Amino acid sequence: MNGSIPESLGKLSELVELYLYSNSWEGILKEAHFINLTRLKALSISTDPIEKPMSLNVAYDWVAPFKLHRLLIRYCRVGPGFWKLIQSQTELLDVTLQNTSISDSMPKEWLSKISSQVQNLDLSYNNFSGRLPLQLKFPKLQSFDLGHNQLEGPLPLWLTNVYYLDFQSNLFSGPIPSNLGQLMPKLRYLDVSENRLNGTIPLSICNTKDMEVISLRNNQLFGEFPQRWSWWSKIRIIDVSHNNLSGNIPSSMGFPSSLKKFK
């Protein structure tokens, strides 16, 4: 299917889930497209990134008639009223915003007001810049992806329940927090590669006993491997290449049978 989305879509008052992807949609989605979608819980928009650009552009003061649980937008430009719309969605559980042509600092007000119920947050492949707030509360956040942006400053320390953390290809700097293992004991996937992190690899990182994938590639880390990596009985991938690490691989590591890749 291709072409523009008709405004008559907004009259489907019984619609619960709306998926606009895997087709060549184009044009602009406006308030009229959603005017009577009072039961809408899931909205997914994804278009051809090259040939068929699409935009979501609603007024800053527009009040959406729905309360979404899931929102996915890929390769779709969003207008300035979008952040206000997101703030009104207090029941969101899953949010994915990728390649939305945003090139600005991370909207701190939006981050502080996003649904406290959110469990999965993917803001990768945008052009977000600036620093993350030092203090935010996401009590139910489990998966957080900020990869491929231009964010800087220290790694945030307010992600205590996260098991999936992807901050690769940014400008984060400073040391990996020494108490990371205590703050994020549930981590199973950690990717902070392609940043500007320095210092040593903290011993506490070995407290994340369910770790499966860890990538610290291409930073400015130095020192030796921690001596307790054998605690990672489920580890599949370890990549610490392109740093300034020294010393020998610790004999205590033992190369668990689950390990598939070690660089």
N, C-alpha and C positions, 0 to 999 in steps of 0.2 A: 504494500500500500504506500501511496505517496500523496503529496499535496498538502494543503493547509488543513488544520483541524477546524471543523465548523463550530460556530458559537452555540449551535443547537445542542451541543454536548452538555451544556450547562443546565439543560432541562431534565436530565435523567436523574430525577430526585431519589431514586432507589439505588443508585450506583454506590457500591461499597469499595470496590477496587478498580483503579484506572491505570492501565499499563500502556504507555505510548513509547514503544521501543521496537527495535529490529525492523524498522521500516524507514522510508525516506520522507519523514515529516519535515515541514518547513513553516516559516511564518512566526507569528507572535501569539502567545497565549496570554489572554487578558482576563479581567474579572468576569466578563460575560461567560467565559468557558467553565466557570465554577459556581455560578450564581446560585443555583438550587441544589448543589451537591452536598446536602446537609448530612448524609450518612457516610460520606467518603472517609475511609480509614487508611487506604494505601494509595500512594501516588508515585508513579515511576515514569520518568521522561528521559529518553536517550535517543539521540539522532546521529546521522552521519556527520562525523567531525569535519569533513572537508567540503562535500558537495552541497549538503542541505542544512545550513545553519538554522537554529531555532532559538527563540527567546521566550523567557517567562518574565513578563513585565506588568506588575500590578502597582496601583497607587500606594503611596506611603501610608495613607490613612485608611486603606481598605480593610474591612473586617471580614475575614474568611468565615463562611457558614459551616465549616467542618472542623473536626479535631482529628488530625492524622495520628496514626500509630507508626507508619512507615513512610519515609520519603527518600526517593532515589532520583538524583538528577545528574546526568552525564552528558558532556558535550552540548550543553544548552546554556546560553547566556542568561544571566539573571539581572534584573533591574535594581535600582536603589531601594525600592520598596520591599524587596525580598527579605531583608533582615528583619524588618518589622513583622512580616508575615510569620517568619520562623519563631519569633518571640511569642506569638500568640498560640503556638501549637504546644500546649502544656502536657500533652499525653504522648509525645513522641518516644518511641522505643529504639528505632533504627533510623539513622540519618546517613546518607551518602551524597556528597556533593563533590564531583570530580570534573575537572576541566570546564569550569563555569565562567572562564574568562574574567575572574576576579583578580585584580592586581592592586592590592591595598593592604594596609595593616590588618591584622586579625581583629575583628570587631569585639572588643572586650565586653561591651555591654551585652552583646548577643550571647557570648559564651557564659556570662554570669546569669543569664535569664533563660537559657535553654532548659527544656524539661528535665527535672531532676530524676525522671524515670528512664532517661536514655541509657541504653545498654551498649549500643554499637554506634560509633561515630567515625566516619571516614571523610576527611577533608583533603585528600591527597590530590596531587596533580593540579593545583591551583597556583597562584602567584602570591600567596599570603606572605607578608613580610612583618618585621617588628618582633616583639617579644611576647611570649605567653604570660598571662597573669601569674603571679606567684602563688595566689591562693584562690582556688575554686573548689566547689563541692559537687562531685559526681558520684554519689554513693553507690550507684548500680552500674557504673560504666565498666564493661568487660573488655571491649576491643576499641582501640584508638589508633587511627591511621592519619598521620600528618605528613607522609612521605612526599618528596618532590615539591617542596615549597621553598621559601627563602627566609624561614624563621631563624631567629638568632637568640643569643643569651643562654643561660643555663638550662639544663633539662628540668622539667617540672617535677614536683614532688607530691602532687595531689591525686595520684592515680592508684590508690591503695588496693583496689579490687580488680585491677586490669590483669588479664592473662595474655593479651595480644597487644604489642606496642611496636608500631612502625614509624620511626622518625627519620628514615634514611633520606639522604640527599637534601639536607638543609644547611644552615650555618650555625648550628648549636655549638657552643664552646664551653670551656671550663672542664673540670673533672667529672667523671661519672660519680654521682653521690656515693659516699662511703657506706651509707646505710641503705642502699638501694634494695638489697636482699630482704631487709627487715620491713621496708615500706611496701614492697611489692612481692610478697612471698608466693603469690599465685602465678607469676609470670611463666608462660610456656614458650612464648615467641618474643624475642627482642631483637630489633634491627635498628641500630643507630649508626650505620655505616655512612660513609661519604659526608662527614661533618668535620668539625674542627675541635673535637674533644681531645683533652690532654690529661696528663697524670697517669697514675697506675690503674690497673684493673682491680677494683675493690674486692677483698676477700668475701665480703658479705653476699656478693653475687652468687656464690655457691649455695646460699641458703634457699635459692629457688629450685627446690628438688624436683619439680616437674618440668624443668626446662627441656625443650625439644629442639629449638633453633635459636642460635645466638650469632649475630653478625656485628662485629665492631670494626669492620674493614675500613681502611683508608681514613684513619684519624691520625692523631699525634700522640698516641699512647706509648708509654715506655715502662720499663721494669720487667719483672718476671711473671710467668703464669702463676695464678693462685695455686696452692698445693692441695686444694680439696675438690677439684673438678670431678673426682671419682664419685661424688655424691649425685652427679647427674646420670641416673640410671636409664633415663628415657631419651637422652640427647641423640639427635640425628645429624645436625649440622653445626659445626663450629667454624667461623671464619674471622680470624684476627689478622689477616694479611694486610700488607702495606701500612704498618705501624713501625714503631721503633722498639719493639719488644726484644728482650735479651734473655740469656740463660737457656736451660734445657727444658724439654717437655717433662713435666714432673712424672716420676715413676708411679706416683699414687694415682695418676689418672686412669691407668689400667685399660684404656681403650674399650669402653663398654660395647657390647655386641650390637647395640642399636645405632652406633655411629656410622653414618654413611659418607660424610664429607668432612674433612679437616684441613683447613688452610691456615 
